[in-house]
Amino acid sequence: MSSRTIEWDELRRSERRTLSITVRPDRSILVRAPIAANEDEIRARLWRRRRWIWRQQEFFRQFEPRQSQ
């Protein structure tokens, strides 16, 4: 589990004070960050929240159509 990396799919910056992480139903990751937040800070937060992110992605995986063989 620890060998996986966490990368965001979309980064939105605004005049906010906090950073938020959203895992969408398609399992993509949206990060909303303050304008002043640098990418190292964002990556560190994603790494700290990795277990929660992976859990959310696994939850949404159950709703994907199954592949026929």
C-alpha positions in Angstrom: 0.0 0.0 0.0 2.8 2.5 0.8 4.3 2.1 -2.6 1.4 3.8 -4.3 1.7 7.5 -4.9 -1.1 10.0 -4.5 -1.6 12.5 -7.3 -4.4 14.9 -7.8 -6.5 15.0 -11.0 -7.6 18.6 -10.5 -6.2 21.5 -8.4 -8.3 24.6 -7.8 -6.8 27.5 -6.0 -8.8 30.3 -4.4 -8.8 32.8 -1.6 -9.6 30.1 1.0 -7.7 29.4 4.2 -7.8 25.6 4.2 -7.0 22.7 1.9 -9.7 20.2 1.0 -9.5 16.9 -0.7 -12.5 15.4 -2.5 -12.6 11.9 -4.0 -15.1 11.9 -6.8 -17.3 8.8 -7.8 -15.0 8.3 -10.8 -12.2 8.0 -8.2 -10.4 11.1 -9.3 -9.0 13.5 -6.7 -9.9 17.2 -6.5 -7.8 19.4 -4.3 -9.0 22.9 -3.3 -6.1 24.9 -1.9 -5.2 28.4 -0.8 -3.4 30.4 -3.4 -0.3 30.5 -1.1 -0.1 26.7 -0.7 2.9 25.3 -2.5 2.8 21.9 -4.2 5.1 20.3 -1.5 2.5 21.2 1.2 -0.3 19.8 -1.0 1.6 16.5 -1.6 2.4 16.2 2.1 -1.3 16.6 3.0 -2.3 14.0 0.4 0.3 11.6 1.8 -1.0 12.1 5.3 -4.6 11.4 4.1 -3.6 8.6 1.8 -5.4 5.8 3.7 -8.7 7.8 3.7 -8.2 8.6 -0.1 -7.6 4.9 -0.9 -10.6 3.8 1.2 -12.8 6.3 -0.7 -11.5 5.1 -4.1 -12.2 1.5 -3.1 -15.7 2.4 -2.0 -16.5 4.0 -5.4 -14.9 1.0 -7.2 -17.8 -1.2 -6.1 -20.2 0.9 -8.3 -18.2 0.5 -11.5 -19.6 -1.9 -14.1 -18.0 -5.3 -14.0 -15.9 -6.3 -17.0 -17.2 -9.4 -18.8 -14.7 -12.1 -19.6 
